[in-house]
């Protein structure tokens, strides 16, 4: 784990970036994964290893955490996931299952394996230890940018933004936490607006593969919707998402995967802009994706 930097940018005088793409394993997921594995020991929970289901970043992060604590790890990853993320997970010593794994069955398969092999299932987002690990982003932001009035983060299953909201609302309740997700995977936004848990009925065709969760987790729904610790949810089009990835590459000089770039929707004006004395902090949550996908985005092939 490392403390990621808050960076000033040339994009707007009010904008500050938290570059979680520079975190261990290339995404914010290491925070929750390390906390969850550490908590097993803290609670004297005996386990022969850990298992999870993931589209990539959580699997890599949990593999890193398991290796650090010398635990076996097994990852259930959809066959369509990024080959780079799968390979990064294997390099960290985890066993990876992809054959026959889909968007629809990955969670069930992981649960069955946990029972059959006696492994501890660490859910990718619907787990308080994961959420509390993610809360460290909020603590760091408040220490380094105490005058921030708006914090913007991507939303998939809701683990990161729930942790962020818990820490920010505990220590700076006047600051607003805002979530962003793709229009093509807008279950969290619909849940937020209706007050009822909404789901995705099929694998959404968004380039932001890291937010392809069927629905936000039960714990995350409690934080985001029931307790309303998240101030708002907005969505962006695939075209806007492509543009923000290019913007991060060309202007911020950072390689940010589409999911990680969702928060840059702040620049579209859909999210209230603070004054220069009251900055907005945008989390760039990850930087792991294929070189050929990056090339297609930069050359207009994914537009």
Order of alpha helices (4+ residues) and beta strands (2+ residues): beta-beta-alpha-beta-alpha-beta-alpha-beta-alpha-beta-alpha-alpha-beta-alpha-beta-alpha-alpha-beta-alpha-beta-alpha
